[in-house]
Amino acid sequence: MVTVARDGSRWSFSGFGEPFEFEQLERYKARLIKKRLTPEVLCQYLADYGIPIEDSPDWGRAVLLEPLPLPWDV
């Protein structure tokens, strides 16, 4: 599991558990957190894990995720 969070003004990055063989662990050491898990890397991870991101979506099974308001945004 990889977590990226922003609590206030700073970003944090953490990794837990046993990494998959396809994970590019060297990327997790990048100085800039935004370079550690890019959209391109995430798409590659999904493909390597067997999630068909290139296929047409099955909208009948789609789930919409929306962020909840944070206490300081209310």
C-alpha positions as CSV (number, residue, x, y, z in Angstrom):
1,M,0.0,0.0,0.0
2,V,1.3,3.4,-0.9
3,T,-0.2,6.5,0.8
4,V,0.2,10.1,-0.3
5,A,-1.4,12.8,1.9
6,R,-1.3,16.5,2.5
7,D,-2.0,17.5,6.0
8,G,-1.7,21.3,6.1
9,S,1.1,22.6,3.9
10,R,3.3,19.5,3.6
11,W,2.9,16.3,1.6
12,S,3.8,13.0,3.1
13,F,4.5,9.7,1.4
14,S,4.5,6.2,3.0
15,G,4.7,2.7,1.8
16,F,3.5,-0.4,3.7
17,G,3.5,-4.1,3.2
18,E,5.3,-6.4,0.8
19,P,5.9,-4.7,-2.6
20,F,4.7,-6.3,-5.8
21,E,7.3,-7.4,-8.3
22,F,6.3,-4.7,-10.8
23,E,6.6,-1.8,-8.4
24,Q,9.4,0.6,-9.3
25,L,10.7,1.0,-5.7
26,E,13.5,3.4,-6.8
27,R,10.8,6.0,-7.7
28,Y,9.6,6.1,-4.1
29,K,13.0,7.7,-3.1
30,A,12.6,10.7,-5.5
31,R,13.1,14.0,-3.7
32,L,9.9,15.5,-5.0
33,I,6.9,13.6,-3.7
34,K,4.9,14.4,-6.9
35,K,7.5,12.4,-8.9
36,R,7.1,9.3,-6.8
37,L,3.8,8.1,-8.1
38,T,2.9,9.8,-11.4
39,P,-0.3,9.1,-13.4
40,E,1.9,7.2,-16.0
41,V,3.3,4.9,-13.3
42,L,-0.1,4.4,-11.7
43,C,-1.5,3.3,-15.1
44,Q,1.4,0.9,-15.6
45,Y,0.9,-0.6,-12.1
46,L,-2.8,-1.1,-12.9
47,A,-2.0,-2.8,-16.2
48,D,0.7,-5.0,-14.5
49,Y,-1.8,-5.9,-11.8
50,G,-4.3,-7.0,-14.4
51,I,-6.8,-4.1,-14.3
52,P,-7.7,-3.4,-17.9
53,I,-7.5,0.4,-18.0
54,E,-7.3,0.4,-21.8
55,D,-10.7,-1.3,-22.2
56,S,-14.0,0.5,-22.5
57,P,-15.4,1.1,-19.0
58,D,-18.3,-1.0,-17.8
59,W,-20.5,2.0,-16.7
60,G,-23.0,-0.4,-15.2
61,R,-20.4,-1.4,-12.6
62,A,-18.8,2.0,-12.3
63,V,-18.4,3.7,-8.9
64,L,-18.2,7.4,-8.4
65,L,-15.8,8.5,-5.6
66,E,-16.1,12.1,-4.4
67,P,-13.9,13.7,-1.7
68,L,-15.6,14.5,1.6
69,P,-15.1,18.1,2.8
70,L,-12.3,18.4,5.3
71,P,-13.1,19.9,8.7
72,W,-11.1,23.0,7.9
73,D,-12.9,23.5,4.6
74,V,-16.4,23.6,6.1
